[in-house]
Amino acid sequence: MVKRAVILGASGGIGRAIGRKLAASGWSLFLHYHKNEAAALALQTELQADYPDSDFTLVNADLSKGEGAEILSRQVGHVQAVVVSSGHTVMKLLTDTSTEDMDALWNVHVRNPAAIVSLLSPQLRSHTISYVVFIGSIWGNTGAAGEVMYSAVKGAQHAFVKAYAKEAAYSGIRVNAIAPGWVETDMNSVLSEEERHMVIEQIPLRQTGTPEQVAELTDFLISGKADYMTGEIVKINGGWYI
């Protein structure tokens, strides 16, 4: 039986790494993107060449808009797993954060992912075991000054995972999240070398994480090897927050 998953935010750094890892594990994929069509096309081409027996379909939707979930769900076929890797941060003081910023963060990180899981839940329930994985954040656990609203929506993701895991358990759906610390992606490239050094000094392992490490953990959670786990927020941060 063909295994199919949808990856929200498949054109981002972590999303691309997850796509490569899941494809290597035999998953056919719906690869969601919004603005970065070139990266999504490049990933699709790469995966089709490397895994010709699997299917890789691009789907486009703006998850910052209220109707994003419905637009996306109409493009997605039957899936056994939903991986939520979409998102963006807003590095501003709360007093400088507009209501438009707040609405976009809420829609991208919480409202539309939750709605997509809801819309696809009949498909997930049709399997004996199925999976939902959110890529949360260290800031959803502890909060960050200068990223208050980003921390808030990541905390909401973590709360959703804990609640929905209980609700969906009777249907065989495993619901977990991964909370990365500093991962080398474009999102963190805006910080200066001095700011980067200051962060690394706070990390006990004295190194940053990679998208591939997050992808490995994602693959584990939907591999069948973690099927007694649900409702967990798994930290991967080099000991930065324990």
PAZAPA-4460 file (N, C-alpha, C; in steps of 0.05 Angstrom, whole numbers, plus 32768, in hexadecimal, padded with zeros to 4 digits):
% residues 242
    n_x    n_y    n_z   ca_x   ca_y   ca_z    c_x    c_y    c_z   seq   type   mol
   8011   7FE8   8000   8000   8000   8000   8011   8019   8000     1      M     A
   800B   802C   7FEF   801B   8045   7FED   8017   8056   8005     2      V     A
   802D   805F   8011   802B   8072   8027   802C   808E   801C     3      K     A
   8019   809F   8024   8018   80BA   801A   8016   80CE   8032     4      R     A
   8026   80E3   8030   8025   80F8   8044   8024   8113   8036     5      A     A
   801A   8127   8045   801B   8143   803B   802E   8152   804E     6      V     A
   8040   8161   8042   8052   8172   8051   804B   818F   804D     7      I     A
   8041   819D   8061   803C   81B9   805F   8057   81C8   8062     8      L     A
   805C   81DB   8050   8075   81E9   8050   808C   81D9   8045     9      G     A
   8087   81C9   8030   809C   81B8   8025   80B2   81C7   8016    10      A     A
   80AE   81E0   8010   80C2   81EF   8002   80D6   81FD   8015    11      S     A
   80D1   81FC   802F   80E4   8207   8042   80FB   81F5   8048    12      G     A
   810E   81FF   8058   8126   81EF   805D   8120   81D5   806C    13      G     A
   8110   81D6   8081   8109   81BE   8090   80F6   81AD   807F    14      I     A
   80E3   81BA   8072   80D0   81AB   8061   80DD   819B   804B    15      G     A
   80F1   81A7   803E   8100   8198   8029   810E   8180   8034    16      R     A
   811B   8184   804B   812A   816E   8058   8116   8157   805F    17      A     A
   80FF   815E   806A   80EB   814A   8071   80E1   813C   8058    18      I     A
   80DD   814B   8042   80D5   813E   8029   80E9   812A   801F    19      G     A
   8102   8131   8020   8117   811E   8017   8118   8105   8029    20      R     A
   8116   8109   8043   8118   80F2   8055   80FF   80E0   8052    21      K     A
   80E7   80EB   8051   80CF   80DA   804F   80CF   80CC   8034    22      L     A
   80D7   80D9   801F   80D9   80CC   8004   80EC   80B4   8005    23      A     A
   8102   80B8   8013   8115   80A1   8016   8109   808A   8026    24      A     A
   80F6   8090   8037   80E9   807C   8047   80D0   8070   8039    25      S     A
   80CC   8077   8020   80B7   806B   8010   809C   807A   800F    26      G     A
   809C   8092   8019   8083   80A1   8019   807F   80B0   7FFE    27      W     A
   8067   80AF   7FF3   805F   80C1   7FDE   8055   80DB   7FEC    28      S     A
   8059   80F2   7FDE   8055   810B   7FED   8045   811F   7FDD    29      L     A
   8035   812E   7FEC   802A   8147   7FE2   803B   815D   7FEE    30      F     A
   8047   816D   7FDD   805B   8181   7FE6   804E   819D   7FE4    31      L     A
   8047   81A8   7FFB   803A   81C2   7FFC   804E   81D9   7FFB    32      H     A
   8047   81EE   7FEC   8057   8206   7FEC   8044   821E   7FE8    33      Y     A
   804E   8236   7FED   803F   824E   7FE7   804E   825F   7FD3    34      H     A
   8063   826D   7FDD   8071   8280   7FCB   8089   8274   7FBD    35      K     A
   8096   8260   7FCA   80B0   8257   7FBF   80AC   8240   7FAC    36      N     A
   80A0   8246   7F95   809A   8231   7F81   80B4   8224   7F76    37      E     A
   80C9   8234   7F73   80E2   822A   7F67   80ED   8214   7F79    38      A     A
   80EE   8218   7F93   80F8   8204   7FA6   80E7   81EC   7FA6    39      A     A
   80CC   81EF   7FA5   80BA   81D8   7FA5   80BD   81C8   7F8B    40      A     A
   80C0   81D5   7F74   80C4   81C7   7F5B   80DE   81B8   7F5B    41      L     A
   80F3   81C5   7F66   810D   81B8   7F67   810C   819F   7F78    42      A     A
   80FE   81A0   7F8F   80FB   8189   7FA0   80EB   8173   7F93    43      L     A
   80D6   817A   7F86   80C5   8166   7F77   80D6   8158   7F62    44      Q     A
   80E5   8167   7F52   80F6   815C   7F3D   810B   8149   7F49    45      T     A
   8117   8152   7F5E   812B   8141   7F6C   8120   8127   7F76    46      E     A
   8109   8128   7F83   80FD   8110   7F8E   80F3   80FD   7F79    47      L     A
   80E7   8108   7F63   80DE   80F7   7F4E   80F5   80E8   7F40    48      Q     A
   810C   80F5   7F3E   8123   80E8   7F32   812E   80D3   7F45    49      A     A
   812F   80D8   7F5F   813A   80C5   7F72   8128   80AE   7F79    50      D     A
   810D   80B3   7F78   80FA   809F   7F81   80E4   809D   7F6C    51      Y     A
   80E9   8091   7F55   80D6   8091   7F3F   80BD   8080   7F45    52      P     A
   80BE   806F   7F58   80A7   805E   7F5F   8093   806C   7F71    53      D     A
   809A   8084   7F7B   8088   8093   7F8D   807D   80AB   7F7E    54      S     A
   8069   80B7   7F89   805C   80CF   7F7D   8062   80E8   7F8E    55      D     A
   8067   80FE   7F81   806D   8117   7F8F   805E   812D   7F81    56      F     A
   8049   8137   7F8F   8037   814B   7F83   8039   8165   7F91    57      T     A
   803B   817B   7F82   803C   8196   7F8E   8020   81A0   7F93    58      L     A
   801C   81AC   7FAA   8002   81B9   7FB0   8008   81D5   7FBA    59      V     A
   7FF8   81E8   7FB2   7FFD   8204   7FB9   7FE6   8210   7FC8    60      N     A
   7FEC   821E   7FDE   7FD8   822C   7FED   7FE5   8241   7FFF    61      A     A
   7FD8   8257   8003   7FE2   826C   8015   7FD5   8267   8031    62      D     A
   7FE5   825C   8043   7FDA   8255   805D   7FD8   826D   8070    63      L     A
   7FE1   8284   8067   7FDD   829C   8077   7FC1   82A8   8074    64      S     A
   7FB1   829D   8061   7F96   82A6   805C   7F82   8292   8067    65      K     A
   7F6B   829C   806E   7F57   828C   807C   7F4E   8273   806C    66      G     A
   7F4D   8275   8051   7F43   825F   8041   7F59   824C   8039    67      E     A
   7F71   824F   8044   7F88   823F   803B   7F84   8221   803F    68      G     A
   7F78   8219   8055   7F75   81FC   805B   7F63   81EF   8046    69      A     A
   7F4D   81FC   8040   7F3A   81F0   802D   7F47   81EE   8011    70      E     A
   7F56   8203   8009   7F63   8202   7FEF   7F77   81EC   7FEE    71      I     A
   7F86   81E8   8003   7F9A   81D3   8004   7F8D   81B7   8004    72      L     A
   7F79   81B4   8015   7F6D   8199   8018   7F61   818F   7FFE    73      S     A
   7F57   81A1   7FED   7F4B   8199   7FD4   7F60   818E   7FC0    74      R     A
   7F79   8194   7FC5   7F8F   818B   7FB4   7F9C   8172   7FBD    75      Q     A
   7F96   8169   7FD6   7FA4   8153   7FE2   7F94   8139   7FE0    76      V     A
   7FA1   8124   7FD6   7F93   810A   7FD4   7F95   80FC   7FEF    77      G     A
   7F91   80E2   7FEE   7F8F   80D2   8007   7FAA   80D0   8015    78      H     A
   7FAB   80D8   802E   7FC5   80D8   803D   7FC2   80C9   8057    79      V     A
   7FD9   80C0   8060   7FDC   80B2   807A   7FEA   80C4   808F    80      Q     A
   7FF7   80D9   8086   8006   80EA   8098   8005   8107   808F    81      A     A
   8003   8119   80A3   8005   8136   809E   801C   8140   80AE    82      V     A
   802F   814E   80A0   8046   815A   80AD   8044   8178   80AA    83      V     A
   8042   8187   80C0   803F   81A4   80BF   805A   81B1   80C3    84      V     A
   8066   81BA   80AD   8081   81C7   80AF   8080   81E3   80A4    85      S     A
   8068   81ED   809F   8064   8208   8093   8067   821D   80A9    86      S     A
   806E   8235   80A2   806F   824A   80B6   8084   825F   80B0    87      G     A
   8081   8274   80BF   8095   828B   80BE   8095   8298   80D9    88      H     A
   80AA   82A6   80DF   80AB   82B4   80F8   80A7   82D2   80F3    89      T     A
   80A2   82E1   8109   80A1   82FE   8109   80B3   8307   811F    90      V     A
   80CB   8311   8118   80DE   831B   812D   80D9   8338   8132    91      M     A
   80C6   833E   8144   80BF   8359   814B   80B7   8359   8168    92      K     A
   80BB   8371   8175   80AF   8375   818F   8090   8373   818C    93      L     A
   8083   836B   81A1   8066   8369   81A0   8059   8383   8198    94      L     A
   8064   839A   81A2   8058   83B4   819B   805C   83BB   817E    95      T     A
   806E   83AE   8170   8073   83B3   8154   8065   839E   8142    96      D     A
   8058   838A   814E   804B   8375   813F   802E   837D   8139    97      T     A
   8028   837E   811F   800D   8387   8116   7FF9   8370   8119    98      S     A
   7FE0   8378   8118   7FCB   8363   8119   7FCC   8352   8100    99      T     A
   7FD5   835E   80EA   7FD8   834E   80D1   7FEE   8338   80D5   100      E     A
   8004   8340   80E3   8019   832D   80E9   800D   8316   80FB   101      D     A
   7FFE   831E   810F   7FF2   830A   8121   7FDF   82F7   8112   102      M     A
   7FCE   8302   8101   7FBC   82F1   80F2   7FCA   82DD   80E0   103      D     A
   7FDF   82E7   80D2   7FEE   82D5   80C0   7FFC   82BF   80D0   104      A     A
   8008   82C5   80E7   8014   82B1   80F7   8000   829C   8101   105      L     A
   7FE9   82A5   810A   7FD5   8293   8114   7FCB   8281   80FD   106      W     A
   7FC6   828C   80E6   7FBC   827C   80D0   7FD0   8267   80C7   107      N     A
   7FE9   826F   80C4   7FFD   825D   80B9   8004   8247   80CD   108      V     A
   8006   824E   80E7   8010   823B   80FA   7FFA   822B   8108   109      H     A
   7FE2   8236   810A   7FCE   8229   811B   7FB4   8224   810B   110      V     A
   7FA7   823A   8103   7F8C   8237   80F7   7F8C   8224   80DF   111      R     A
   7F9C   8229   80CB   7F9B   8219   80B3   7FA7   81FC   80B7   112      N     A
   7FBD   81F9   80C5   7FC5   81DD   80CB   7FB0   81CD   80DA   113      P     A
   7FA3   81D9   80EE   7F8E   81CB   80FC   7F77   81C5   80EA   114      A     A
   7F6F   81D8   80D9   7F59   81D3   80C6   7F60   81BD   80B2   115      A     A
   7F79   81BD   80A9   7F82   81A8   8096   7F80   818D   80A3   116      I     A
   7F8A   818B   80BB   7F88   8171   80CA   7F6B   8169   80CC   117      V     A
   7F5A   817B   80D3   7F3D   8175   80D5   7F32   816C   80BA   118      S     A
   7F38   817A   80A5   7F2D   8173   808A   7F37   8158   8080   119      L     A
   7F50   8151   8088   7F5C   8138   807F   7F58   8121   8092   120      L     A
   7F4B   8127   80A9   7F49   8112   80BE   7F39   80F9   80B5   121      S     A
   7F25   80FC   80A3   7F19   80E3   8099   7F2C   80D0   808B   122      P     A
   7F3F   80DC   807C   7F54   80CC   806F   7F66   80C0   8084   123      Q     A
   7F6E   80CF   8097   7F80   80C5   80AC   7F73   80AE   80BB   124      L     A
   7F59   80B1   80C1   7F4B   809D   80D1   7F46   8083   80C1   125      R     A
   7F49   8084   80A6   7F45   806C   8096   7F5C   8059   8099   126      S     A
   7F72   8062   80A4   7F89   8050   80A9   7F88   8046   80C6   127      H     A
   7F92   802F   80CA   7F94   8025   80E5   7FA5   8037   80F7   128      T     A
   7FBB   8040   80EB   7FCD   8053   80F8   7FD4   8069   80E5   129      I     A
   7FD2   8082   80ED   7FDA   8099   80DD   7FE7   80AE   80EE   130      S     A
   7FF1   80C3   80E2   8003   80D5   80F0   7FFE   80F3   80EA   131      Y     A
   8002   8103   80FF   8003   8120   80FC   801C   8129   810B   132      V     A
   802E   8138   80FD   8046   8142   810A   8048   8160   8105   133      V     A
   804A   8170   811A   804E   818C   8118   806C   8192   811D   134      F     A
   8078   81A4   810D   8092   81AE   8114   808D   81C8   8124   135      I     A
   808F   81C5   813E   808B   81DB   8150   80A5   81EB   8154   136      G     A
   80AB   81F3   816C   80C3   8203   8171   80CA   8203   818F   137      S     A
   80E3   8207   8194   80EC   820B   81AF   80DD   8223   81BC   138      I     A
   80D6   8237   81AB   80C8   824E   81B6   80AB   8248   81BE   139      W     A
   80A0   8232   81B4   8086   8229   81BD   8087   821E   81D9   140      G     A
   809F   8216   81E1   80A3   820B   81FC   80AA   8221   8210   141      N     A
   80BB   8233   8208   80C6   8246   821C   80C2   8264   8215   142      T     A
   80BB   826A   81FC   80B6   8286   81F5   80D0   8295   81EE   143      G     A
   80CD   82A9   81DD   80E4   82B9   81D5   80DD   82D7   81D4   144      A     A
   80EC   82E8   81E1   80E9   8304   81DF   80EF   830C   81C2   145      A     A
   80E0   831E   81B7   80E4   8326   819B   80D6   8314   8187   146      G     A
   80CB   82FE   8191   80BB   82EC   8180   80A3   82E2   8190   147      E     A
   8096   82F5   819D   8080   82EE   81AF   8069   82E0   81A1   148      V     A
   8060   82EB   818A   8049   82DF   817D   8051   82C5   816F   149      M     A
   8069   82C2   8165   8073   82A9   815B   8073   8294   8171   150      Y     A
   807D   829C   8188   807D   8289   819F   8061   8281   81A6   151      S     A
   804E   8294   81A5   8033   828E   81AC   8026   827A   8199   152      A     A
   802A   827D   817F   801E   826A   816C   802C   824F   816E   153      V     A
   8045   824E   8173   8053   8234   8177   8049   8226   8190   154      K     A
   8045   8236   81A5   8039   822A   81BD   801D   821F   81B7   155      G     A
   800E   822D   81A6   7FF3   8224   819F   7FF5   8209   818F   156      A     A
   8009   8207   817E   800D   81EE   8170   8012   81D7   8183   157      Q     A
   8023   81DC   8197   8029   81C7   81AB   8010   81BF   81BA   158      H     A
   7FFF   81D3   81C1   7FE7   81CD   81D0   7FD3   81BD   81BE   159      A     A
   7FD2   81C4   81A5   7FC1   81B6   8192   7FC9   8198   8191   160      F     A
   7FE3   8194   818F   7FEE   8178   818D   7FE5   8168   81A6   161      V     A
   7FE8   8174   81BD   7FE1   8165   81D6   7FC3   815F   81D7   162      K     A
   7FB3   8172   81CF   7F96   816E   81D1   7F8C   815B   81BB   163      A     A
   7F95   8160   81A2   7F8B   814F   818C   7F96   8133   818E   164      Y     A
   7FAD   812F   819A   7FB7   8114   819F   7FA3   8103   81AF   165      A     A
   7F98   8110   81C4   7F84   8102   81D4   7F6A   80FC   81C4   166      K     A
   7F62   8110   81B5   7F49   810D   81A6   7F4B   80F9   8190   167      E     A
   7F62   80F8   8183   7F65   80E7   816B   7F70   80CB   8171   168      A     A
   7F78   80C6   818A   7F84   80AC   8190   7F72   8095   818A   169      A     A
   7F58   8098   818F   7F45   8082   818A   7F42   807C   816D   170      Y     A
   7F4B   808E   815C   7F4A   8089   813F   7F65   8080   8134   171      S     A
   7F78   807C   8145   7F92   8071   813D   7FA5   8086   8132   172      G     A
   7F9E   80A0   8136   7FAF   80B5   812C   7FC4   80BD   8142   173      I     A
   7FDD   80BB   813B   7FF2   80C4   814E   7FF9   80E1   8147   174      R     A
   7FF9   80F2   815C   7FFD   810F   8158   8014   8118   816A   175      V     A
   8029   8121   815E   8041   812A   816C   804C   8143   8160   176      N     A
   805F   814F   816F   806C   8167   8164   808A   8165   816A   177      A     A
   8099   8173   8159   80B6   8176   815D   80BB   8193   8163   178      I     A
   80CB   8198   8178   80D1   81B4   8180   80EF   81B9   817C   179      A     A
   80F7   81C3   8164   8113   81C8   815F   811C   81E1   816D   180      P     A
   8136   81E2   8173   8143   81FA   817B   814D   8209   8163   181      G     A
   8166   8212   8163   8171   821F   814C   8177   820B   8136   182      W     A
   816B   820E   811F   8170   81FD   8108   8179   820F   80F1   183      V     A
   818D   8206   80E2   8199   8216   80CD   8186   8217   80B5   184      E     A
   8175   822C   80B5   8162   8230   809F   8163   824E   8097   185      T     A
   8155   8255   8082   8153   8271   8079   8147   8283   808F   186      D     A
   8135   8277   809F   8128   8287   80B4   813C   8293   80C8   187      M     A
   8151   8284   80CD   8166   828E   80E0   817C   829D   80D2   188      N     A
   817C   829E   80B8   8192   82AB   80A9   8192   82CA   80AC   189      S     A
   817C   82D5   80B7   817A   82F2   80BA   818B   82FC   80D2   190      V     A
   8193   82E9   80E3   81A2   82F1   80FB   81BF   82F5   80F4   191      L     A
   81CC   8308   8102   81E8   830E   80FD   81FA   82F8   8108   192      S     A
   8213   82F8   8100   8226   82E5   810A   822A   82E8   8128   193      E     A
   8229   8300   8132   822B   8305   814F   8214   82F9   815E   194      E     A
   81FB   82FD   8153   81E3   82F2   8160   81E4   82D3   815F   195      E     A
   81EE   82C9   8149   81F0   82AC   8146   8204   82A0   815B   196      R     A
   821A   82AE   815F   822E   82A5   8172   8223   82A6   818F   197      H     A
   8213   82BA   8195   8207   82BD   81AF   81F4   82A5   81B5   198      M     A
   81E6   829D   81A0   81D3   8287   81A4   81E2   826D   81A8   199      V     A
   81F6   8268   8198   8205   824F   819A   8212   824C   81B5   200      I     A
   821A   8262   81C1   8226   8261   81DB   8212   8257   81F0   201      E     A
   81F8   825A   81EB   81E4   8251   81FE   81DC   8233   81FA   202      Q     A
   81E5   8227   81E4   81DE   820C   81DE   81F3   81F9   81E9   203      I     A
   81ED   81E7   81FB   8201   81D5   8207   8211   81C5   81F3   204      P     A
   8205   81BC   81DD   8214   81AD   81C9   8225   81BF   81B7   205      L     A
   8223   81DA   81BB   8233   81ED   81AC   8231   81EA   818E   206      R     A
   8219   81E3   8184   8215   81E2   8168   81F8   81E5   8162   207      Q     A
   81F2   81ED   8149   81D6   81F0   8140   81CC   81D6   8134   208      T     A
   81B2   81D5   8130   81A7   81BD   8123   81A4   81C0   8105   209      G     A
   819D   81AA   80F8   819A   81AB   80DB   817D   81A2   80D4   210      T     A
   8173   81AA   80BD   8159   81A0   80B4   8158   8182   80B2   211      P     A
   816E   8176   80AB   816F   8158   80A8   816A   814A   80C3   212      E     A
   8174   8156   80D9   816F   814A   80F3   8152   814B   80FA   213      Q     A
   8144   8161   80F4   8127   8163   80F8   8119   814F   80E7   214      V     A
   8122   814C   80CE   8116   8139   80BB   8118   811C   80C5   215      A     A
   812F   8115   80D0   8133   80FA   80DB   811F   80F4   80F1   216      E     A
   811B   8108   8103   8108   8104   8119   80EB   8102   810E   217      L     A
   80E5   8112   80FA   80CA   8110   80EE   80C6   80F5   80E2   218      T     A
   80D9   80EB   80D4   80D8   80D0   80C8   80D3   80BB   80DD   219      D     A
   80E1   80BD   80F3   80DE   80AA   8109   80C1   80AA   8114   220      F     A
   80B6   80C2   8117   809B   80C4   8123   8085   80B8   8111   221      L     A
   808A   80B6   80F7   8075   80AA   80E5   807F   8090   80D9   222      I     A
   8093   8084   80E4   809F   806C   80D9   8092   8053   80E3   223      S     A
   8082   8054   80F8   8078   803D   8105   8088   8035   811E   224      G     A
   809F   8041   8121   80B1   803B   8137   80AA   804B   8150   225      K     A
   8098   805F   814D   8091   8070   8164   8073   806F   8169   226      A     A
   8066   8059   8162   8049   8058   8163   803D   8057   817F   227      D     A
   804D   8055   8194   8043   8058   81AF   8046   8074   81B9   228      Y     A
   804E   8086   81A8   8051   80A3   81AF   803A   80B2   81A3   229      M     A
   802E   80C2   81B3   801A   80D6   81A9   8018   80ED   81BE   230      T     A
   8014   8105   81B3   8011   811C   81C5   802C   8126   81CF   231      G     A
   8042   811E   81C3   805D   8126   81CD   8067   813E   81BD   232      E     A
   8076   814F   81CB   8084   8166   81BF   80A2   815F   81C3   233      I     A
   80AE   8155   81AD   80CA   814A   81AF   80DE   8161   81AA   234      V     A
   80EF   8166   81BD   8102   817C   81BB   811B   8172   81AB   235      K     A
   8125   8184   819A   813E   817E   818B   814D   8199   818A   236      I     A
   815D   819E   819E   8168   81BA   81A1   8184   81BB   81AC   237      N     A
   8192   81A4   81AD   81AE   81A4   81B6   81B1   81AA   81D4   238      G     A
   819B   81A7   81E3   819B   81AC   81FF   8196   81C9   8207   239      G     A
   818E   81D9   81F3   8189   81F6   81F7   8172   81FA   820B   240      W     A
   815D   81EA   8208   8147   81EB   821B   813F   81CE   8222   241      Y     A
   8141   81C7   823C   813B   81AC   8244   8124   81AC   8257   242      I     A
***
